[in-house]
Amino acid sequence: MIKSFQTPRLFLLLVTALLFSMTGNTYAAERYRVSAQFFHLGELIGKPMMEVKLGETTSGEYSAEGGGHYRIVVLVRPVADEQVYVSMQFSSGKIDIQPNLLADIGKPRSATVKKVRMNLLVEEIKDTDPTVQALTQNDSSADPH
């Protein structure tokens, strides 16, 4: 004879597992494209675009528009569906800022820190993205030997 949910512990365990599976940011993407523009006193410094994995720090060094270089470090963490927290470090010869922004996925966001205006756009990178498909096709066609 098959016992149904007569054991309260088993029922409680199943209900708890179901509730945990429904909470939190269950639809967070694994990867994001972070596009930014940095302006100092109205002049464009740079416009980096980076692919960032959720919860992992990503950094890059770029050539500045007026000469020189700048470095950017980005960390994206989930907050809620369609919203992420973006921590950044931007440094060039004379400018060092660390903006932290709450951003809606796919919607432009602007902020000004120490006379540096920043425009930010965070987008999900999905497996259906043509760039991701091209990279996947190139990887699968490579000779494994």
DSSP file with accessible surface (Angstrom, degrees, kcal/mol):
  #  RESIDUE AA STRUCTURE BP1 BP2  ACC     N-H-->O    O-->H-N    N-H-->O    O-->H-N    TCO  KAPPA ALPHA  PHI   PSI    X-CA   Y-CA   Z-CA
    1    1 A M              0   0  233      0, 0.0     2,-0.5     0, 0.0     0, 0.0   0.000 360.0 360.0 360.0 135.7    0.0    0.0    0.0
    2    2 A I        -     0   0  161      1,-0.0     2,-0.4     0, 0.0     0, 0.0  -0.731 360.0-139.1 -89.3 128.7    1.3    3.5   -0.9
    3    3 A K        -     0   0  155     -2,-0.5     2,-0.0     1,-0.1     4,-0.0  -0.696  13.6-152.6 -85.4 135.2    1.3    6.0    1.9
    4    4 A S    >   -     0   0   86     -2,-0.4     2,-3.4     1,-0.1     3,-0.5  -0.060  58.0 -46.4 -85.5-158.1    0.3    9.5    1.0
    5    5 A F  T 3  S+     0   0  117      1,-0.2    -1,-0.1     5,-0.1     6,-0.0  -0.225  88.2 129.4 -74.7  59.0    1.5   12.6    2.8
    6    6 A Q  T 3   +     0   0  138     -2,-3.4    -1,-0.2     1,-0.1     3,-0.1   0.722  53.1  81.4 -82.8 -20.6    0.9   11.1    6.2
    7    7 A T    <>  -     0   0   73     -3,-0.5     4,-1.8     1,-0.2     3,-0.3  -0.756  68.8-158.4 -87.5 112.4    4.4   12.0    7.4
    8    8 A P  H  > S+     0   0  103      0, 0.0     4,-2.7     0, 0.0     5,-0.2   0.854  88.5  58.4 -60.2 -33.6    4.3   15.7    8.3
    9    9 A R  H  > S+     0   0  212      2,-0.2     4,-2.6     1,-0.2     5,-0.2   0.921 105.8  47.7 -63.7 -44.1    8.1   16.0    7.9
   10   10 A L  H  > S+     0   0   85     -3,-0.3     4,-2.4     2,-0.2    -1,-0.2   0.934 113.2  48.2 -63.4 -43.9    8.0   15.0    4.3
   11   11 A F  H  X S+     0   0  116     -4,-1.8     4,-2.4     2,-0.2     5,-0.2   0.935 112.8  48.4 -61.6 -45.2    5.1   17.3    3.5
   12   12 A L  H  X S+     0   0  110     -4,-2.7     4,-2.6     1,-0.2    -2,-0.2   0.912 110.6  51.9 -62.3 -41.3    6.9   20.2    5.3
   13   13 A L  H  X S+     0   0  113     -4,-2.6     4,-2.4    -5,-0.2    -1,-0.2   0.926 110.9  47.0 -62.1 -44.7   10.1   19.5    3.4
   14   14 A L  H  X S+     0   0   84     -4,-2.4     4,-2.2     2,-0.2    -2,-0.2   0.918 112.9  48.4 -65.5 -42.0    8.3   19.5    0.0
   15   15 A V  H  X S+     0   0   52     -4,-2.4     4,-2.5     2,-0.2    -2,-0.2   0.932 112.1  49.6 -64.4 -42.8    6.4   22.8    0.8
   16   16 A T  H  X S+     0   0   55     -4,-2.6     4,-2.5    -5,-0.2     5,-0.2   0.931 110.5  49.9 -62.2 -44.1    9.7   24.4    2.0
   17   17 A A  H  X S+     0   0   58     -4,-2.4     4,-1.9     1,-0.2    -1,-0.2   0.912 110.8  50.1 -62.4 -40.8   11.5   23.3   -1.2
   18   18 A L  H  X S+     0   0  102     -4,-2.2     4,-1.0     2,-0.2    -2,-0.2   0.931 110.8  48.8 -63.7 -44.4    8.7   24.7   -3.3
   19   19 A L  H >X S+     0   0   99     -4,-2.5     4,-0.8     1,-0.2     3,-0.6   0.916 110.5  50.5 -63.7 -42.8    8.7   28.0   -1.5
   20   20 A F  H >< S+     0   0  147     -4,-2.5     3,-0.6     1,-0.2    -1,-0.2   0.881 107.2  54.6 -63.6 -35.2   12.5   28.4   -1.9
   21   21 A S  H 3< S+     0   0   73     -4,-1.9    -1,-0.2     1,-0.2    -2,-0.2   0.765 110.0  47.7 -70.5 -20.7   12.3   27.7   -5.6
   22   22 A M  H << S+     0   0  125     -4,-1.0    -1,-0.2    -3,-0.6    -2,-0.2   0.573 100.6  79.6 -95.7  -9.5    9.8   30.5   -6.0
   23   23 A T  S << S+     0   0   85     -4,-0.8     2,-0.0    -3,-0.6    -3,-0.0  -0.509  76.8  24.1 -97.4 167.0   11.7   33.2   -4.0
   24   24 A G  S    S-     0   0   65     -2,-0.2     2,-1.6     1,-0.1     3,-0.2  -0.218 111.3 -38.6  79.6-172.7   14.6   35.4   -5.0
   25   25 A N    >   +     0   0   36      1,-0.2     3,-1.3    55,-0.1    -1,-0.1  -0.585  67.0 165.3 -89.9  76.8   15.7   36.5   -8.4
   26   26 A T  T 3  S+     0   0   69     -2,-1.6    -1,-0.2     1,-0.3    -2,-0.1   0.678  71.1  50.3 -72.3 -16.2   14.9   33.2  -10.2
   27   27 A Y  T 3  S+     0   0  179     -3,-0.2    -1,-0.3     2,-0.0    55,-0.1   0.146  75.5 139.4-108.5  20.0   15.1   34.6  -13.7
   28   28 A A    <   -     0   0   26     -3,-1.3     2,-0.1     1,-0.1    53,-0.1  -0.401  52.7-121.6 -65.4 136.7   18.5   36.5  -13.4
   29   29 A A        -     0   0   16      1,-0.1     3,-0.1    -2,-0.1    -1,-0.1  -0.357   6.8-135.4 -72.4 160.0   20.6   36.2  -16.4
   30   30 A E  S    S+     0   0  149     95,-0.3    24,-2.9     1,-0.2     2,-0.3   0.793  86.6  32.0 -83.9 -31.5   24.1   34.7  -16.2
   31   31 A R  E     -A   53   0A  48     94,-0.5    94,-2.4    22,-0.2     2,-0.3  -0.962  64.5-168.1-133.2 148.8   25.7   37.3  -18.3
   32   32 A Y  E     -AB  52 124A   3     20,-2.8    20,-3.3    -2,-0.3     2,-0.6  -0.960  20.7-134.7-133.7 149.8   25.2   41.0  -19.0
   33   33 A R  E     -AB  51 123A  48     90,-3.1    90,-2.3    -2,-0.3     2,-0.6  -0.928  24.0-163.4-100.9 118.8   26.4   43.6  -21.5
   34   34 A V  E     -AB  50 122A   3     16,-3.0    16,-2.5    -2,-0.6     2,-0.4  -0.930   8.1-176.9-108.2 115.1   27.4   46.7  -19.6
   35   35 A S  E     +AB  49 121A  27     86,-2.8    86,-2.4    -2,-0.6     2,-0.3  -0.940   9.1 172.4-111.5 133.6   27.7   49.8  -21.9
   36   36 A A  E     - B   0 120A   5     12,-2.5     2,-0.4    -2,-0.4    84,-0.2  -0.948  23.7-156.8-138.8 157.7   28.8   53.1  -20.3
   37   37 A Q  E     - B   0 119A  75     82,-2.0    82,-2.3    -2,-0.3     2,-0.5  -0.997  13.1-159.6-131.7 133.0   29.8   56.6  -21.4
   38   38 A F  E     -CB  46 118A   0      8,-2.7     7,-3.6    -2,-0.4     8,-1.2  -0.965   8.6-175.7-117.1 128.3   32.0   58.7  -19.1
   39   39 A F  E     -CB  44 117A  33     78,-2.8    78,-2.4    -2,-0.5     2,-0.5  -0.975   8.8-164.4-122.5 135.0   32.1   62.5  -19.5
   40   40 A H  E >  S-CB  43 116A  61      3,-2.6     3,-2.0    -2,-0.4    76,-0.2  -0.986  81.4 -17.2-119.6 120.5   34.4   64.9  -17.5
   41   41 A L  T 3  S-     0   0  122     74,-1.4    -1,-0.2    -2,-0.5    75,-0.1   0.877 130.7 -51.9  51.8  40.6   33.4   68.6  -17.7
   42   42 A G  T 3  S+     0   0   66     73,-0.2     2,-0.4     1,-0.2    -1,-0.3   0.330 114.4 114.2  85.1  -8.5   31.2   67.8  -20.7
   43   43 A E  E <  S-C   40   0A 150     -3,-2.0    -3,-2.6     1,-0.0     2,-0.2  -0.831  71.3-114.5-101.6 135.0   34.0   66.1  -22.7
   44   44 A L  E     +C   39   0A  51     -2,-0.4    -5,-0.3    -5,-0.2    22,-0.2  -0.444  31.0 177.9 -66.1 126.2   33.7   62.4  -23.5
   45   45 A I  E     -     0   0A  21     -7,-3.6    20,-3.1     1,-0.4     2,-0.3   0.829  61.8 -37.5 -91.9 -47.5   36.5   60.3  -21.8
   46   46 A G  E     -C   38   0A   0     -8,-1.2    -8,-2.7    18,-0.2    -1,-0.4  -0.986  35.4-142.4-171.7 164.9   35.4   56.9  -23.0
   47   47 A K        -     0   0  127     -2,-0.3   -10,-0.2   -10,-0.2     2,-0.1  -0.599  30.3-177.3-139.8  75.0   32.6   54.6  -23.9
   48   48 A P        -     0   0    6      0, 0.0   -12,-2.5     0, 0.0     2,-0.4  -0.370  11.4-161.9 -74.3 153.7   33.5   51.0  -22.8
   49   49 A M  E     +A   35   0A 114    -14,-0.2     2,-0.4    -2,-0.1   -14,-0.2  -0.994  16.0 178.5-133.5 128.3   31.3   48.0  -23.4
   50   50 A M  E     -A   34   0A  13    -16,-2.5   -16,-3.0    -2,-0.4     2,-0.6  -0.970  30.5-132.7-132.6 147.6   31.9   44.8  -21.4
   51   51 A E  E     -A   33   0A  89     -2,-0.4     2,-0.4   -18,-0.2   -18,-0.2  -0.889  34.2-170.3 -94.5 124.8   30.5   41.4  -21.0
   52   52 A V  E     -A   32   0A   0    -20,-3.3   -20,-2.8    -2,-0.6     2,-0.4  -0.965  18.1-138.4-123.3 131.9   30.1   40.7  -17.3
   53   53 A K  E >   -A   31   0A 105     -2,-0.4     3,-2.2   -22,-0.2    23,-0.4  -0.718  41.6 -95.0 -85.8 138.6   29.2   37.5  -15.6
   54   54 A L  T 3  S+     0   0   41    -24,-2.9    23,-0.2    -2,-0.4    -1,-0.1  -0.266 106.9   4.1 -55.1 125.3   26.7   37.8  -12.7
   55   55 A G  T 3  S+     0   0   47     21,-3.2     2,-0.4     1,-0.2    -1,-0.3   0.452 107.3 108.4  80.5   0.7   28.5   38.1   -9.4
   56   56 A E  S <  S-     0   0  107     -3,-2.2    20,-0.4    20,-0.2     2,-0.3  -0.918  70.4-120.7-114.3 138.9   32.0   38.1  -10.9
   57   57 A T        -     0   0   96     -2,-0.4     2,-0.4    18,-0.1    18,-0.2  -0.572  30.7-172.2 -75.8 131.8   34.4   41.1  -11.1
   58   58 A T  E     -E   74   0B  36     16,-2.6    16,-3.3    -2,-0.3     2,-0.3  -0.978   3.8-177.4-125.5 139.2   35.3   42.0  -14.7
   59   59 A S  E     +E   73   0B  58     -2,-0.4     2,-0.3    14,-0.2    14,-0.2  -0.933   6.3 173.8-136.1 160.3   37.9   44.6  -15.6
   60   60 A G  E     -E   72   0B  15     12,-2.1    12,-2.5    -2,-0.3     2,-0.4  -0.985  23.4-134.9-159.9 157.1   39.4   46.2  -18.7
   61   61 A E  E     -E   71   0B 125     -2,-0.3     2,-0.3    10,-0.2    10,-0.2  -0.978  29.2-178.2-119.4 134.5   41.8   48.9  -19.8
   62   62 A Y  E     -E   70   0B  64      8,-2.8     8,-2.4    -2,-0.4     2,-0.4  -0.894  31.9-104.2-131.5 158.8   40.8   51.2  -22.7
   63   63 A S  E     -E   69   0B  87     -2,-0.3     6,-0.3     6,-0.2     2,-0.1  -0.673  40.9-126.5 -81.3 133.0   42.2   54.1  -24.7
   64   64 A A    >   -     0   0   20      4,-2.2     3,-1.4    -2,-0.4   -18,-0.2  -0.444  16.5-117.4 -78.1 153.9   40.7   57.4  -23.7
   65   65 A E  T 3  S+     0   0  109    -20,-3.1   -20,-0.1     1,-0.3     3,-0.1   0.878 114.1  40.0 -58.9 -41.8   39.1   59.7  -26.3
   66   66 A G  T 3  S-     0   0   83      1,-0.4    -1,-0.3   -21,-0.2     2,-0.1   0.219 130.2 -78.8 -95.3  16.0   41.5   62.5  -25.8
   67   67 A G  S <  S+     0   0   50     -3,-1.4    -1,-0.4     1,-0.2     2,-0.1  -0.214  92.4  66.0 103.3 160.7   44.6   60.3  -25.4
   68   68 A G  S    S-     0   0   50     -3,-0.1    -4,-2.2    -2,-0.1     2,-0.3  -0.389  76.2 -86.7  84.7-169.0   45.8   58.3  -22.4
   69   69 A H  E     -E   63   0B 108     -6,-0.3    24,-0.6    -2,-0.1     2,-0.3  -0.924  26.7-160.6-136.1 161.5   44.1   55.3  -20.9
   70   70 A Y  E     -EF  62  92B   8     -8,-2.4    -8,-2.8    -2,-0.3     2,-0.4  -0.970  10.1-143.8-140.7 157.8   41.5   54.5  -18.3
   71   71 A R  E     -EF  61  91B 107     20,-3.1    20,-2.5    -2,-0.3     2,-0.4  -0.957  13.0-169.1-122.7 139.6   40.7   51.3  -16.4
   72   72 A I  E     -EF  60  90B   2    -12,-2.5   -12,-2.1    -2,-0.4     2,-0.4  -0.988   6.6-168.0-132.2 138.7   37.3   50.1  -15.4
   73   73 A V  E     -EF  59  89B  22     16,-2.2    16,-2.0    -2,-0.4     2,-0.4  -0.997  13.8-171.2-123.9 130.8   36.2   47.4  -13.0
   74   74 A V  E     -EF  58  88B   0    -16,-3.3   -16,-2.6    -2,-0.4     2,-0.4  -0.977  13.5-178.7-130.4 138.6   32.6   46.2  -13.0
   75   75 A L  E     - F   0  87B  35     12,-2.3    12,-2.7    -2,-0.4     2,-0.5  -0.996   9.6-164.0-133.2 126.7   30.5   43.9  -10.7
   76   76 A V  E     + F   0  86B   0    -23,-0.4   -21,-3.2   -20,-0.4   -20,-0.2  -0.958   9.8 179.6-113.9 127.8   26.9   43.1  -11.4
   77   77 A R  E     - F   0  85B 103      8,-2.4     8,-3.1    -2,-0.5     2,-0.1  -0.974  29.9-110.8-126.6 143.6   24.7   41.6   -8.6
   78   78 A P  E     + F   0  84B  59      0, 0.0     6,-0.2     0, 0.0     3,-0.1  -0.389  35.7 165.7 -72.9 146.5   21.0   40.7   -8.8
   79   79 A V  E     -     0   0B  75      4,-1.9     2,-0.3     1,-0.6     5,-0.2   0.608  65.2 -29.5-120.3 -54.3   18.5   42.7   -6.8
   80   80 A A  E >  S- F   0  83B  41      3,-1.4     3,-2.3   -55,-0.1    -1,-0.6  -0.923  89.8 -52.4-154.1 173.9   15.1   41.8   -8.2
   81   81 A D  T 3  S+     0   0   88     -2,-0.3     3,-0.1     1,-0.3   -53,-0.1  -0.359 128.7   5.0 -56.4 131.1   13.6   40.7  -11.5
   82   82 A E  T 3  S+     0   0  113      1,-0.1    23,-1.9   -55,-0.1     2,-0.3   0.636 117.3  93.5  68.2  16.9   14.7   43.2  -14.1
   83   83 A Q  E <   +FG  80 104B  56     -3,-2.3    -4,-1.9    21,-0.3    -3,-1.4  -0.999  46.7 176.9-142.7 137.3   17.0   45.1  -11.7
   84   84 A V  E     -FG  78 103B   1     19,-2.8    19,-3.2    -2,-0.3     2,-0.5  -0.937  28.1-126.3-134.2 159.3   20.7   44.8  -10.8
   85   85 A Y  E     -FG  77 102B  76     -8,-3.1    -8,-2.4    -2,-0.3     2,-0.6  -0.929  26.4-159.3-105.3 123.9   23.2   46.6   -8.6
   86   86 A V  E     -FG  76 101B   1     15,-3.5    15,-2.7    -2,-0.5     2,-0.5  -0.931   7.1-169.8-111.4 119.0   26.2   47.7  -10.5
   87   87 A S  E     +FG  75 100B  22    -12,-2.7   -12,-2.3    -2,-0.6     2,-0.3  -0.924  16.1 178.7-105.0 130.5   29.5   48.5   -8.6
   88   88 A M  E     -F   74   0B   5     11,-2.4     2,-0.4    -2,-0.5   -14,-0.2  -0.943  25.1-161.2-132.8 153.5   32.1   50.2  -10.7
   89   89 A Q  E     -F   73   0B  93    -16,-2.0   -16,-2.2    -2,-0.3     2,-0.5  -0.994  15.7-176.4-129.1 125.6   35.6   51.6  -10.3
   90   90 A F  E     +FH  72  97B   1      7,-2.8     7,-2.5    -2,-0.4     2,-0.4  -0.989   7.3 170.4-123.6 126.8   36.8   54.0  -13.0
   91   91 A S  E     +FH  71  96B  41    -20,-2.5   -20,-3.1    -2,-0.5     2,-0.3  -0.994   7.8 156.0-142.1 133.9   40.3   55.4  -13.0
   92   92 A S  E     -F   70   0B  27      3,-2.7     3,-0.2    -2,-0.4   -22,-0.2  -0.794  65.4 -64.0-135.3-177.6   42.3   57.4  -15.4
   93   93 A G  S    S+     0   0   81    -24,-0.6   -23,-0.1    -2,-0.3   -25,-0.0   0.835 130.4   6.4 -38.1 -52.9   45.3   59.7  -14.8
   94   94 A K  S    S+     0   0  208      1,-0.1     2,-0.5    -3,-0.0    -1,-0.2   0.504 117.2  77.4-115.2  -6.4   43.5   62.3  -12.7
   95   95 A I        +     0   0   24     -3,-0.2    -3,-2.7     2,-0.0     2,-0.4  -0.931  43.1 168.1-116.4 127.5   40.0   60.8  -12.1
   96   96 A D  E     +H   91   0B 103     -2,-0.5     2,-0.3    -5,-0.2    -5,-0.2  -0.949  14.0 159.5-135.2 113.0   39.2   58.0   -9.7
   97   97 A I  E     -H   90   0B   7     -7,-2.5    -7,-2.8    -2,-0.4    -2,-0.0  -0.936  28.3-160.3-131.8 157.0   35.5   57.3   -9.0
   98   98 A Q        -     0   0  132     -2,-0.3    -9,-0.2    -9,-0.2     2,-0.1  -0.589  20.5-175.8-134.3  72.4   33.6   54.4   -7.6
   99   99 A P        -     0   0    6      0, 0.0   -11,-2.4     0, 0.0     2,-0.4  -0.426   8.1-165.0 -72.8 142.8   29.9   54.7   -8.6
  100  100 A N  E     +G   87   0B  82    -13,-0.2     2,-0.4    -2,-0.1   -13,-0.2  -0.993  16.8 179.1-126.9 121.4   27.4   52.2   -7.3
  101  101 A L  E     -G   86   0B  12    -15,-2.7   -15,-3.5    -2,-0.4     2,-0.6  -0.950  32.7-136.7-130.4 145.9   24.1   52.2   -9.1
  102  102 A L  E     -G   85   0B  73     -2,-0.4     2,-0.4   -17,-0.2   -17,-0.2  -0.875  38.0-171.9 -92.4 123.5   20.8   50.4   -9.1
  103  103 A A  E     -G   84   0B   2    -19,-3.2   -19,-2.8    -2,-0.6     2,-0.4  -0.964  24.4-135.2-127.0 140.0   19.9   49.8  -12.7
  104  104 A D  E >   -G   83   0B  64     -2,-0.4     3,-1.9     3,-0.3    18,-0.4  -0.775  41.6-103.8 -86.4 133.5   16.8   48.5  -14.5
  105  105 A I  T 3  S+     0   0   19    -23,-1.9    18,-0.2    -2,-0.4    -1,-0.1  -0.346 102.7   6.7 -60.3 128.2   17.7   45.9  -17.2
  106  106 A G  T 3  S+     0   0   45     16,-3.6    -1,-0.3     1,-0.2    17,-0.1   0.461 106.0 106.6  81.0   2.6   17.5   47.5  -20.7
  107  107 A K  S <  S-     0   0  127     -3,-1.9    15,-0.4    15,-0.3    -3,-0.3  -0.953  72.9-115.4-118.3 131.6   16.8   51.0  -19.4
  108  108 A P        -     0   0  112      0, 0.0     2,-0.4     0, 0.0    13,-0.2  -0.273  31.4-168.1 -62.4 146.7   19.4   53.8  -19.6
  109  109 A R  E     -D  120   0A  97     11,-2.6    11,-3.4    -6,-0.1     2,-0.3  -0.996   2.3-165.7-137.1 138.8   20.7   55.2  -16.2
  110  110 A S  E     +D  119   0A  62     -2,-0.4     2,-0.3     9,-0.2     9,-0.2  -0.944  11.4 165.4-127.0 151.0   22.7   58.3  -15.6
  111  111 A A  E     -D  118   0A  21      7,-2.1     7,-3.4    -2,-0.3     2,-0.4  -0.979  24.2-139.8-156.1 156.4   24.6   59.6  -12.6
  112  112 A T  E     +D  117   0A  97     -2,-0.3     2,-0.4     5,-0.2     5,-0.2  -0.991  20.1 174.9-124.9 128.2   27.2   62.2  -11.7
  113  113 A V  E >  S-D  116   0A  47      3,-2.7     3,-1.5    -2,-0.4    -2,-0.0  -0.989  71.6 -17.9-133.1 122.4   30.1   61.6   -9.3
  114  114 A K  T 3  S-     0   0  164     -2,-0.4    -1,-0.1     1,-0.3     3,-0.1   0.912 128.5 -48.8  48.9  52.0   32.9   64.1   -8.7
  115  115 A K  T 3  S+     0   0  152      1,-0.2   -74,-1.4   -75,-0.1     2,-0.6   0.641 114.9 118.6  65.7  14.0   32.1   66.1  -11.9
  116  116 A V  E <   -BD  40 113A   1     -3,-1.5    -3,-2.7   -76,-0.2     2,-0.4  -0.959  51.7-155.7-111.2 117.4   32.1   62.9  -14.0
  117  117 A R  E     -BD  39 112A 101    -78,-2.4   -78,-2.8    -2,-0.6     2,-0.4  -0.789  10.9-165.8 -92.2 136.0   28.8   62.1  -15.7
  118  118 A M  E     -BD  38 111A   3     -7,-3.4    -7,-2.1    -2,-0.4     2,-0.5  -0.984  11.9-163.0-126.4 129.5   28.2   58.5  -16.5
  119  119 A N  E     -BD  37 110A  32    -82,-2.3   -82,-2.0    -2,-0.4     2,-0.4  -0.947  20.2-171.7-105.5 133.7   25.5   57.0  -18.7
  120  120 A L  E     -BD  36 109A   4    -11,-3.4   -11,-2.6    -2,-0.5     2,-0.4  -0.972  17.5-178.8-133.0 140.4   24.9   53.3  -18.2
  121  121 A L  E     -B   35   0A  48    -86,-2.4   -86,-2.8    -2,-0.4     2,-0.5  -0.981   7.3-167.7-137.5 125.1   23.0   50.6  -19.9
  122  122 A V  E     +B   34   0A   1    -18,-0.4   -16,-3.6   -15,-0.4     2,-0.4  -0.966  11.8 178.8-114.3 125.3   22.8   47.0  -18.7
  123  123 A E  E     -B   33   0A  67    -90,-2.3   -90,-3.1    -2,-0.5     2,-0.2  -0.968  29.4-115.3-127.5 143.6   21.4   44.4  -21.0
  124  124 A E  E     -B   32   0A  43     -2,-0.4     2,-0.6   -92,-0.2   -92,-0.2  -0.496  22.2-141.3 -70.7 142.6   20.9   40.6  -20.5
  125  125 A I        -     0   0    8    -94,-2.4   -94,-0.5    -2,-0.2   -95,-0.3  -0.951  24.6-169.3-105.2 116.6   22.9   38.5  -22.9
  126  126 A K    >   -     0   0  120     -2,-0.6     3,-2.2   -97,-0.1     6,-0.2  -0.689  36.4-111.8-104.0 160.5   20.8   35.5  -23.9
  127  127 A D  T 3  S+     0   0  125      1,-0.3    -1,-0.1    -2,-0.3    -2,-0.0   0.724 117.9  61.6 -63.2 -18.5   21.8   32.4  -25.7
  128  128 A T  T 3  S+     0   0  104      4,-0.1    -1,-0.3     5,-0.0    -3,-0.0   0.502  74.6 118.8 -86.0  -3.1   19.7   33.6  -28.7
  129  129 A D    <>  -     0   0   27     -3,-2.2     4,-2.7     1,-0.1     5,-0.2  -0.437  69.9-132.9 -61.8 128.9   22.0   36.7  -29.0
  130  130 A P  H  > S+     0   0   95      0, 0.0     4,-2.5     0, 0.0     5,-0.2   0.864 105.9  53.9 -56.3 -35.1   23.6   36.6  -32.5
  131  131 A T  H  > S+     0   0   82      2,-0.2     4,-2.2     1,-0.2     5,-0.2   0.936 110.5  45.8 -65.1 -43.3   27.0   37.4  -31.0
  132  132 A V  H  > S+     0   0    9     -6,-0.2     4,-2.6    -3,-0.2     5,-0.2   0.923 112.4  51.4 -66.0 -41.5   26.7   34.5  -28.6
  133  133 A Q  H  X S+     0   0   90     -4,-2.7     4,-2.7     1,-0.2     5,-0.2   0.922 109.5  49.9 -61.9 -42.2   25.5   32.2  -31.4
  134  134 A A  H  X S+     0   0   43     -4,-2.5     4,-2.4    -5,-0.2    -1,-0.2   0.922 112.1  47.4 -63.0 -42.9   28.4   33.2  -33.6
  135  135 A L  H  X S+     0   0   88     -4,-2.2     4,-2.3     2,-0.2    -1,-0.2   0.916 112.7  49.4 -64.7 -41.2   30.9   32.5  -30.8
  136  136 A T  H  X S+     0   0   80     -4,-2.6     4,-2.5     2,-0.2    -2,-0.2   0.926 111.2  49.2 -64.6 -43.0   29.2   29.1  -30.1
  137  137 A Q  H  X S+     0   0  123     -4,-2.7     4,-1.5     1,-0.2    -2,-0.2   0.911 111.2  49.6 -63.8 -40.6   29.3   28.1  -33.7
  138  138 A N  H  < S+     0   0  104     -4,-2.4     4,-0.5    -5,-0.2    -1,-0.2   0.905 112.1  48.5 -64.9 -39.1   33.0   29.1  -34.0
  139  139 A D  H >< S+     0   0  122     -4,-2.3     3,-0.8     1,-0.2    -2,-0.2   0.907 111.5  48.9 -67.2 -40.1   33.8   27.0  -30.9
  140  140 A S  H 3< S+     0   0   95     -4,-2.5    -1,-0.2     1,-0.2    -2,-0.2   0.767 109.2  52.7 -74.6 -22.7   31.9   24.0  -32.1
  141  141 A S  T 3< S+     0   0   93     -4,-1.5    -1,-0.2    -5,-0.2    -2,-0.2   0.545  85.5 109.4 -88.5  -5.1   33.5   24.0  -35.5
  142  142 A A  S <  S-     0   0   61     -3,-0.8    -3,-0.0    -4,-0.5    -4,-0.0  -0.399  81.1-106.5 -71.0 146.3   37.0   24.1  -34.1
  143  143 A D        -     0   0  123      1,-0.1    -1,-0.1     2,-0.1    -2,-0.1  -0.602  22.3-149.6 -73.5 123.6   39.1   21.0  -34.4
  144  144 A P              0   0  115      0, 0.0    -1,-0.1     0, 0.0    -2,-0.0   0.600 360.0 360.0 -73.0  -8.1   39.3   19.2  -31.0
  145  145 A H              0   0  198      0, 0.0    -2,-0.1     0, 0.0     0, 0.0  -0.565 360.0 360.0-101.9 360.0   42.8   17.8  -31.8
